[in-house]
Amino acid sequence: MIKSMTGFGRGIAQNEEYRVSVEMKAVNHRFLEISVRQPKVFSAFEDRLKKQIQALVHRGKVDVYVGLDYITAKKTTVKVDKELAIAYYNAMLGLAEACSLPPDVRLQSIAGFNGVMNVETVEDDEELLSALLHQAAESALSGFCAMRQTEGEALLVDLCSHLDAVEAAREQIAGFAARVVADQHEKLHQRLSDILQSVEIDQGRLANELAFFADKVDISEELSRLASHISQFRNGLDSTEAVGRQLEFILQEMLREINTIGSKSNALDINKLVIAVKSELEKIREQIQNVE
């Protein structure tokens, strides 16, 4: 079953400290391109996140947004550099003695000196954040892939409808093609009869002209190849693999065959059908731009 390249999914994972959210959306693209926007703390996990997506997604431009919320305030600690504080204290005593002043050293003064007291935030638990990111991404991927599958089912119905129309037109063209040479024989015979009137028609020359005409307008090979391409296209629609690019190639071959049929044929009925087939193939081309 084919899948669409467009989709959206969102997942959340949390514990008592963190809430990690992952959103991903995708649009059409010739290849797989993954762009991740995330807080700096998740930078080390970006490659693993991309591989997690690549395991399930093969084509499309995928934008991923990672969010982080702290459920509880980040823990902080205050560290005191006692040796530095003592050094400041001794320096102040020495300064007071040098200036012949009574020592007046207060604790608040020493604590306020640069480097004596430092507030530090406890580092995030990277292992825990990595696990939460993986869990949130799995949830987002689940919804993302489900949407792509649903849209793929709708695409399949539409593509099959257009393909059925192409196949029906091919059968009609084959029916008309079988009568082209016979019609030309009748036209040539009538035209020669009108021109020559009582003169006997050279049947051998007429046969040669018809043989040349038949070879010139013969579209049996093109019709056969077109039927084969239609069959291959149907097989691709039933595949569980990423077949979007393969279907694009098959479509190009179908267009090549129908263009050749149009250039060879001078029958009005066939040319009308060629135009109808081109219209259907153009609709197919528009739709497969969204097939993974």
C-alpha positions as a Markdown table, in Angstrom:
| # | Residue | x | y | z |
|---|---|---|---|---|
| 1 | Met | 0.0 | 0.0 | 0.0 |
| 2 | Ile | 1.5 | 3.4 | -1.0 |
| 3 | Lys | 2.0 | 6.2 | 1.5 |
| 4 | Ser | 1.7 | 9.9 | 1.1 |
| 5 | Met | 4.7 | 12.1 | 1.8 |
| 6 | Thr | 2.7 | 14.6 | 3.8 |
| 7 | Gly | 1.9 | 14.0 | 7.4 |
| 8 | Phe | 1.9 | 15.3 | 10.9 |
| 9 | Gly | 2.5 | 13.7 | 14.3 |
| 10 | Arg | 3.0 | 14.9 | 17.9 |
| 11 | Gly | 4.2 | 13.0 | 21.0 |
| 12 | Ile | 4.9 | 13.8 | 24.6 |
| 13 | Ala | 6.8 | 12.0 | 27.3 |
| 14 | Gln | 7.4 | 13.2 | 30.8 |
| 15 | Asn | 8.4 | 12.3 | 34.4 |
| 16 | Glu | 8.3 | 14.3 | 37.6 |
| 17 | Glu | 11.1 | 16.6 | 36.3 |
| 18 | Tyr | 10.8 | 17.0 | 32.6 |
| 19 | Arg | 8.2 | 17.2 | 29.8 |
| 20 | Val | 9.6 | 16.5 | 26.3 |
| 21 | Ser | 7.5 | 17.1 | 23.2 |
| 22 | Val | 8.2 | 16.2 | 19.6 |
| 23 | Glu | 6.3 | 17.5 | 16.6 |
| 24 | Met | 7.0 | 16.4 | 13.1 |
| 25 | Lys | 5.5 | 17.4 | 9.8 |
| 26 | Ala | 6.4 | 16.6 | 6.2 |
| 27 | Val | 5.8 | 17.8 | 2.7 |
| 28 | Asn | 6.8 | 16.6 | -0.8 |
| 29 | His | 10.5 | 16.2 | -1.6 |
| 30 | Arg | 12.4 | 14.2 | -4.1 |
| 31 | Phe | 14.6 | 12.7 | -1.4 |
| 32 | Leu | 14.5 | 12.4 | 2.4 |
| 33 | Glu | 15.5 | 15.6 | 4.2 |
| 34 | Ile | 15.2 | 15.9 | 7.9 |
| 35 | Ser | 15.5 | 19.2 | 9.7 |
| 36 | Val | 15.6 | 19.3 | 13.5 |
| 37 | Arg | 15.0 | 22.3 | 15.8 |
| 38 | Gln | 15.7 | 21.6 | 19.4 |
| 39 | Pro | 17.1 | 23.0 | 22.7 |
| 40 | Lys | 20.9 | 22.8 | 23.0 |
| 41 | Val | 20.7 | 20.1 | 25.6 |
| 42 | Phe | 19.4 | 17.7 | 22.9 |
| 43 | Ser | 22.1 | 18.3 | 20.4 |
| 44 | Ala | 24.0 | 15.1 | 21.3 |
| 45 | Phe | 20.9 | 13.0 | 20.5 |
| 46 | Glu | 20.2 | 14.5 | 17.0 |
| 47 | Asp | 21.8 | 11.7 | 15.0 |
| 48 | Arg | 19.9 | 9.0 | 16.9 |
| 49 | Leu | 16.7 | 10.9 | 16.4 |
| 50 | Lys | 17.2 | 11.1 | 12.7 |
| 51 | Lys | 18.0 | 7.4 | 12.4 |
| 52 | Gln | 14.8 | 6.7 | 14.4 |
| 53 | Ile | 12.9 | 8.6 | 11.7 |
| 54 | Gln | 14.8 | 7.2 | 8.8 |
| 55 | Ala | 13.8 | 3.7 | 9.9 |
| 56 | Leu | 10.2 | 4.5 | 9.0 |
| 57 | Val | 10.3 | 7.4 | 6.5 |
| 58 | His | 12.0 | 7.2 | 3.2 |
| 59 | Arg | 11.0 | 10.3 | 1.2 |
| 60 | Gly | 9.8 | 13.8 | 2.0 |
| 61 | Lys | 11.0 | 17.0 | 3.7 |
| 62 | Val | 10.5 | 16.4 | 7.4 |
| 63 | Asp | 10.6 | 19.2 | 9.9 |
| 64 | Val | 11.0 | 18.1 | 13.6 |
| 65 | Tyr | 10.5 | 20.4 | 16.6 |
| 66 | Val | 11.6 | 19.3 | 20.0 |
| 67 | Gly | 10.5 | 21.1 | 23.1 |
| 68 | Leu | 11.5 | 20.8 | 26.8 |
| 69 | Asp | 9.6 | 22.0 | 29.8 |
| 70 | Tyr | 10.8 | 21.8 | 33.4 |
| 71 | Ile | 8.0 | 20.5 | 35.6 |
| 72 | Thr | 10.0 | 21.3 | 38.8 |
| 73 | Ala | 12.5 | 24.2 | 39.1 |
| 74 | Lys | 16.0 | 23.3 | 38.2 |
| 75 | Lys | 18.0 | 22.5 | 41.3 |
| 76 | Thr | 20.7 | 24.9 | 42.4 |
| 77 | Thr | 23.6 | 24.8 | 44.8 |
| 78 | Val | 25.7 | 27.4 | 46.5 |
| 79 | Lys | 29.4 | 26.7 | 46.7 |
| 80 | Val | 31.8 | 28.7 | 49.0 |
| 81 | Asp | 35.5 | 29.0 | 48.2 |
| 82 | Lys | 36.8 | 29.0 | 51.8 |
| 83 | Glu | 40.4 | 29.4 | 50.9 |
| 84 | Leu | 39.6 | 32.5 | 48.8 |
| 85 | Ala | 37.5 | 33.9 | 51.6 |
| 86 | Ile | 40.3 | 33.5 | 54.2 |
| 87 | Ala | 42.7 | 35.1 | 51.7 |
| 88 | Tyr | 40.4 | 38.1 | 51.4 |
| 89 | Tyr | 40.1 | 38.3 | 55.2 |
| 90 | Asn | 43.9 | 38.2 | 55.7 |
| 91 | Ala | 44.3 | 40.8 | 53.0 |
| 92 | Met | 41.8 | 43.1 | 54.7 |
| 93 | Leu | 43.5 | 42.7 | 58.1 |
| 94 | Gly | 46.8 | 43.6 | 56.4 |
| 95 | Leu | 45.3 | 46.6 | 54.8 |
| 96 | Ala | 43.9 | 47.8 | 58.1 |
| 97 | Glu | 47.3 | 47.4 | 59.8 |
| 98 | Ala | 49.1 | 49.2 | 57.0 |
| 99 | Cys | 46.6 | 52.1 | 57.2 |
| 100 | Ser | 46.8 | 52.2 | 61.0 |
| 101 | Leu | 43.1 | 51.5 | 61.2 |
| 102 | Pro | 41.1 | 49.3 | 63.5 |
| 103 | Pro | 40.2 | 46.0 | 61.7 |
| 104 | Asp | 36.6 | 46.1 | 60.6 |
| 105 | Val | 36.0 | 42.9 | 58.7 |
| 106 | Arg | 32.5 | 41.7 | 58.3 |
| 107 | Leu | 31.2 | 38.4 | 56.9 |
| 108 | Gln | 28.9 | 40.1 | 54.5 |
| 109 | Ser | 31.8 | 42.0 | 53.0 |
| 110 | Ile | 33.9 | 38.9 | 52.4 |
| 111 | Ala | 30.9 | 37.0 | 51.0 |
| 112 | Gly | 30.4 | 39.7 | 48.5 |
| 113 | Phe | 33.9 | 39.5 | 47.0 |
| 114 | Asn | 34.1 | 38.0 | 43.5 |
| 115 | Gly | 34.5 | 34.2 | 43.5 |
| 116 | Val | 33.8 | 33.6 | 47.2 |
| 117 | Met | 30.2 | 32.4 | 46.8 |
| 118 | Asn | 29.0 | 30.8 | 43.5 |
| 119 | Val | 25.5 | 29.7 | 42.6 |
| 120 | Glu | 25.6 | 26.6 | 40.3 |
| 121 | Thr | 22.7 | 24.9 | 38.6 |
| 122 | Val | 22.6 | 21.1 | 38.7 |
| 123 | Glu | 23.2 | 19.7 | 35.2 |
| 124 | Asp | 20.3 | 18.0 | 33.4 |
| 125 | Asp | 20.2 | 14.2 | 33.5 |
| 126 | Glu | 21.1 | 13.5 | 29.8 |
| 127 | Glu | 20.4 | 9.8 | 30.0 |
| 128 | Leu | 16.9 | 10.5 | 31.3 |
| 129 | Leu | 16.3 | 13.2 | 28.7 |
| 130 | Ser | 17.5 | 10.9 | 25.9 |
| 131 | Ala | 15.0 | 8.2 | 27.0 |
| 132 | Leu | 12.2 | 10.7 | 27.1 |
| 133 | Leu | 13.1 | 12.1 | 23.7 |
| 134 | His | 13.1 | 8.6 | 22.2 |
| 135 | Gln | 9.7 | 7.9 | 23.8 |
| 136 | Ala | 8.1 | 11.2 | 22.6 |
| 137 | Ala | 9.6 | 10.6 | 19.1 |
| 138 | Glu | 8.1 | 7.1 | 18.9 |
| 139 | Ser | 4.6 | 8.6 | 19.8 |
| 140 | Ala | 5.0 | 11.4 | 17.2 |
| 141 | Leu | 6.1 | 8.9 | 14.5 |
| 142 | Ser | 3.1 | 6.7 | 15.2 |
| 143 | Gly | 0.6 | 9.5 | 14.5 |
| 144 | Phe | 2.8 | 10.8 | 11.6 |
| 145 | Cys | 2.9 | 7.4 | 9.8 |
| 146 | Ala | -0.8 | 6.8 | 10.4 |
| 147 | Met | -1.7 | 10.1 | 8.7 |
| 148 | Arg | 0.6 | 9.2 | 5.8 |
| 149 | Gln | -1.0 | 5.8 | 5.5 |
| 150 | Thr | -4.5 | 7.3 | 5.5 |
| 151 | Glu | -3.6 | 9.9 | 2.9 |
| 152 | Gly | -1.9 | 7.1 | 0.9 |
| 153 | Glu | -5.2 | 5.1 | 0.8 |
| 154 | Ala | -7.0 | 8.1 | -0.7 |
| 155 | Leu | -4.2 | 8.6 | -3.2 |
| 156 | Leu | -4.5 | 4.9 | -4.2 |
| 157 | Val | -8.2 | 5.2 | -5.0 |
| 158 | Asp | -7.6 | 8.3 | -7.1 |
| 159 | Leu | -4.7 | 6.9 | -9.0 |
| 160 | Cys | -6.5 | 3.6 | -9.7 |
| 161 | Ser | -9.4 | 5.6 | -11.1 |
| 162 | His | -7.1 | 7.4 | -13.6 |
| 163 | Leu | -5.2 | 4.3 | -14.4 |
| 164 | Asp | -8.4 | 2.5 | -15.2 |
| 165 | Ala | -9.3 | 5.3 | -17.6 |
| 166 | Val | -5.9 | 5.0 | -19.3 |
| 167 | Glu | -6.3 | 1.2 | -19.7 |
| 168 | Ala | -9.8 | 1.5 | -21.1 |
| 169 | Ala | -8.6 | 4.1 | -23.7 |
| 170 | Arg | -5.7 | 1.8 | -24.6 |
| 171 | Glu | -8.1 | -1.0 | -25.4 |
| 172 | Gln | -10.2 | 1.4 | -27.6 |
| 173 | Ile | -7.1 | 2.5 | -29.4 |
| 174 | Ala | -6.1 | -1.1 | -30.1 |
| 175 | Gly | -9.6 | -1.7 | -31.5 |
| 176 | Phe | -9.3 | 1.3 | -33.8 |
| 177 | Ala | -5.8 | 0.5 | -34.9 |
| 178 | Ala | -6.9 | -3.0 | -36.1 |
| 179 | Arg | -9.2 | -1.2 | -38.6 |
| 180 | Val | -6.8 | 1.5 | -39.8 |
| 181 | Val | -5.1 | -0.5 | -42.5 |
| 182 | Ala | -8.4 | -1.9 | -43.8 |
| 183 | Asp | -9.9 | 1.6 | -44.0 |
| 184 | Gln | -6.8 | 2.8 | -45.8 |
| 185 | His | -7.1 | 0.0 | -48.3 |
| 186 | Glu | -10.7 | 1.0 | -49.1 |
| 187 | Lys | -9.7 | 4.7 | -49.4 |
| 188 | Leu | -6.8 | 4.0 | -51.7 |
| 189 | His | -8.8 | 1.7 | -53.9 |
| 190 | Gln | -11.7 | 4.2 | -54.1 |
| 191 | Arg | -9.3 | 7.1 | -54.9 |
| 192 | Leu | -7.5 | 5.2 | -57.6 |
| 193 | Ser | -10.8 | 4.0 | -59.1 |
| 194 | Asp | -12.0 | 7.6 | -59.3 |
| 195 | Ile | -8.7 | 8.8 | -60.9 |
| 196 | Leu | -8.1 | 5.9 | -63.3 |
| 197 | Gln | -11.8 | 5.1 | -63.9 |
| 198 | Ser | -11.7 | 2.4 | -66.7 |
| 199 | Val | -7.9 | 1.7 | -66.3 |
| 200 | Glu | -7.2 | -1.5 | -64.4 |
| 201 | Ile | -5.6 | -1.0 | -60.9 |
| 202 | Asp | -2.2 | -2.5 | -60.4 |
| 203 | Gln | -3.0 | -4.7 | -57.4 |
| 204 | Gly | 0.7 | -5.3 | -56.7 |
| 205 | Arg | 1.5 | -1.6 | -56.5 |
| 206 | Leu | -1.5 | -1.2 | -54.3 |
| 207 | Ala | -0.4 | -4.0 | -52.0 |
| 208 | Asn | 3.1 | -2.4 | -51.7 |
| 209 | Glu | 1.6 | 1.0 | -50.8 |
| 210 | Leu | -0.6 | -0.6 | -48.2 |
| 211 | Ala | 2.4 | -2.5 | -46.8 |
| 212 | Phe | 4.4 | 0.7 | -46.5 |
| 213 | Phe | 1.4 | 2.4 | -44.8 |
| 214 | Ala | 0.8 | -0.4 | -42.4 |
| 215 | Asp | 4.4 | -0.4 | -41.3 |
| 216 | Lys | 4.3 | 3.4 | -40.9 |
| 217 | Val | 1.2 | 3.4 | -38.7 |
| 218 | Asp | 1.8 | 0.2 | -36.8 |
| 219 | Ile | 1.4 | 0.9 | -33.1 |
| 220 | Ser | 1.2 | -2.6 | -31.9 |
| 221 | Glu | 4.6 | -2.5 | -30.1 |
| 222 | Glu | 3.7 | 0.8 | -28.4 |
| 223 | Leu | 0.3 | -0.6 | -27.3 |
| 224 | Ser | 2.0 | -3.7 | -25.9 |
| 225 | Arg | 4.6 | -1.7 | -24.0 |
| 226 | Leu | 1.9 | 0.6 | -22.7 |
| 227 | Ala | 0.0 | -2.4 | -21.4 |
| 228 | Ser | 3.1 | -3.6 | -19.7 |
| 229 | His | 3.8 | -0.2 | -18.1 |
| 230 | Ile | 0.2 | -0.1 | -16.8 |
| 231 | Ser | 0.7 | -3.5 | -15.2 |
| 232 | Gln | 4.0 | -2.4 | -13.6 |
| 233 | Phe | 2.3 | 0.7 | -12.3 |
| 234 | Arg | -0.4 | -1.3 | -10.6 |
| 235 | Asn | 2.1 | -3.6 | -9.0 |
| 236 | Gly | 3.9 | -0.6 | -7.7 |
| 237 | Leu | 0.7 | 0.7 | -6.1 |
| 238 | Asp | 0.4 | -2.6 | -4.3 |
| 239 | Ser | 3.9 | -2.5 | -2.9 |
| 240 | Thr | 4.7 | -1.8 | 0.7 |
| 241 | Glu | 8.0 | -0.2 | -0.2 |
| 242 | Ala | 8.7 | 3.4 | -1.1 |
| 243 | Val | 7.9 | 3.4 | -4.8 |
| 244 | Gly | 7.2 | 7.0 | -5.6 |
| 245 | Arg | 10.3 | 7.5 | -7.7 |
| 246 | Gln | 9.7 | 4.2 | -9.5 |
| 247 | Leu | 6.2 | 5.2 | -10.3 |
| 248 | Glu | 7.5 | 8.5 | -11.7 |
| 249 | Phe | 9.8 | 6.6 | -14.0 |
| 250 | Ile | 7.1 | 4.3 | -15.2 |
| 251 | Leu | 4.8 | 7.3 | -15.9 |
| 252 | Gln | 7.5 | 8.8 | -18.1 |
| 253 | Glu | 7.6 | 5.6 | -20.1 |
| 254 | Met | 3.8 | 5.6 | -20.5 |
| 255 | Leu | 3.9 | 9.2 | -21.7 |
| 256 | Arg | 6.6 | 8.3 | -24.2 |
| 257 | Glu | 4.5 | 5.4 | -25.6 |
| 258 | Ile | 1.3 | 7.5 | -25.9 |
| 259 | Asn | 3.2 | 10.3 | -27.6 |
| 260 | Thr | 4.7 | 7.9 | -30.1 |
| 261 | Ile | 1.2 | 6.5 | -30.8 |
| 262 | Gly | -0.1 | 10.0 | -31.4 |
| 263 | Ser | 2.7 | 10.8 | -33.8 |
| 264 | Lys | 2.2 | 7.6 | -35.8 |
| 265 | Ser | -1.5 | 7.7 | -36.1 |
| 266 | Asn | -3.5 | 9.9 | -38.5 |
| 267 | Ala | -6.8 | 8.4 | -37.4 |
| 268 | Leu | -9.1 | 11.0 | -35.8 |
| 269 | Asp | -10.6 | 8.5 | -33.3 |
| 270 | Ile | -7.2 | 7.4 | -32.1 |
| 271 | Asn | -5.9 | 11.0 | -31.8 |
| 272 | Lys | -8.9 | 11.9 | -29.6 |
| 273 | Leu | -8.1 | 9.0 | -27.3 |
| 274 | Val | -4.4 | 9.9 | -27.2 |
| 275 | Ile | -5.4 | 13.4 | -25.9 |
| 276 | Ala | -7.7 | 11.8 | -23.3 |
| 277 | Val | -4.9 | 9.4 | -22.2 |
| 278 | Lys | -2.5 | 12.4 | -21.9 |
| 279 | Ser | -5.0 | 14.2 | -19.7 |
| 280 | Glu | -5.3 | 11.2 | -17.4 |
| 281 | Leu | -1.5 | 10.7 | -17.2 |
| 282 | Glu | -1.1 | 14.4 | -16.3 |
| 283 | Lys | -3.5 | 13.9 | -13.4 |
| 284 | Ile | -1.6 | 10.8 | -12.3 |
| 285 | Arg | 1.7 | 12.8 | -12.5 |
| 286 | Glu | 0.2 | 15.5 | -10.2 |
| 287 | Gln | -0.8 | 12.8 | -7.7 |
| 288 | Ile | 2.4 | 10.7 | -7.6 |
| 289 | Gln | 4.3 | 13.9 | -6.6 |
| 290 | Asn | 3.0 | 13.1 | -3.2 |
| 291 | Val | 3.7 | 9.4 | -3.1 |
| 292 | Glu | 6.6 | 8.3 | -0.9 |
